[in-house]
Amino acid sequence: MDVKQIFLLSIDALKERKARSALTILMVIVGSGLMIALNGISAGQNVFVNKQLNTLAPNILFVSSGQRSFGQGPTAASITINSAVVDRIRSLPFVQQVVPAYQGQVSLQSQGNYLNSPVLALDPLKIYLINPSLQMTDGSVIKSTDQSSIIVGDSIANPPGKTSAFLFVGETIRATASYVDPITGKQQQATKSFMVSGILQPTGNNQIDRAIIMNADAGNTLFHKSGKFDEMVVVAQSASYVDTVQQEITTLYGQNIGIITPKAILQTRERFLNGNNSFILSVAFIALLVGAVGIITTLYTSVNERINEIGTLKAIGAQKSFILSMFLVEALIIGLLGATMGLGVGIGGSYMLSDFSGPRPGAGGGGPGGGGNQVHVPPVFLPADLLNVWTLSLILSLGAGLFPAWKASRLSPILALRR
């Protein structure tokens, strides 16, 4: 069997049907390119999310009233977190610090503009316990004992999609909060003026980027909490003691208190991302299968059109294996060209798609650190993933060419020449 001759005949056959061959190759390019692009974007998102979660201190626990799991609200609230509960947990072995916090929602007014924002009221200096890598914009100052100063997350200072900043360091704003009067049971409003003492740089953590941070006493007064905290940040002596501290708190309060750890958040995120990635790759695989169907259609039609040619080759002594190899090589060439060009198309396309996910850091937002929370997430490509997609495209192409090649090899030369 002359391999060179088989390749030359296969290439000539593809050239004779340029338009059909080009469209079939394009289908393979689209399928493999889409698979590579979506795989790269998914891998980039995994790296980005893990990087952001890894900025959380590994030795902290978020404790709230009521049983709670990541992504869900409390299901029970029989435990009221007050100073006595805080002191009790603080006295546990392996607990380094306990930072109680109030939570709420306010409407901010700045220069005639309004924006709703969640509030985290605690000692502002303790925010570094949650995220040790936090950085602030130039001119920012933390005034932990000043009840009239606040620190603002980047997405509040520079709302995504806006061309100008909502507020600046040193500006005085008004915050309006709603609460229920414990005596009358009616909803009331409280308004207080604050001075913006600092703006946080983007962290990728929405709990920080989309919130304002104020002194705990200021939050207690503004929301009329009466000393009843919404959550505590419990700091273990080290990451190795987190599970022990969690077990001790659960032993004290049972399932009536909720505990979330960075490890639990990471595991939940990983399960979500794995499921999402599987769905995305299945869609891309379907696109690749469509390309394989195109190869079957092209080669099957080619067999019907080349019956006389096949009959002539068999009449002059061509064996079944020669005919079979000739059509399989055509499928191989289509797959080889489509898979190889699909690599470049997929890599380039993934960068184009990722650019639509949000502006790069520093774009938009008009203030320091602009860009809001919509940071650019670059795709990630691993050589093993690229090789797997390329190999899969090639295998599917060869598999698609098997039936047309087998049909061509089984043709009777006498019947073929009669047509």
Secondary structure, DSSP 8 states (H G I E B T S, - for coil): --HHHHHHHHHHHHHHTHHHHHHHHHHHHHHHHHHHHHHHHHHHHHHHHHHHHTTS-TTEEEEEEB---TTS--S-----B-HHHHHHHHTSTTEEEEEEEEEEEEEEEETTEEEEEEEEES-GGGHHHH-TT--B-TT----TT-TTEEEE-HHHHS-TT-SS-S--TT-EEEEEEEEE-TTT--EEEEEEEEEEEEEB---S-HHHHT-EEE-HHHHHHHTT-TT-BSEEEEEESSGGGHHHHHHHHHHHHGGGEEEE-HHHHHHHHHHHHHHHHHHHHHHHHHHHHHHHHHHHHHHHHHHHHTHHHHHHHHHTT--HHHHHHHHHHHHHHHHHHHHHHHHHHHHHHHHHHHHTT---TTSSSSSTT-STT---------HHHHHHHHHHHHHHHHHHHHHHHHHHHT--HHHHHH-
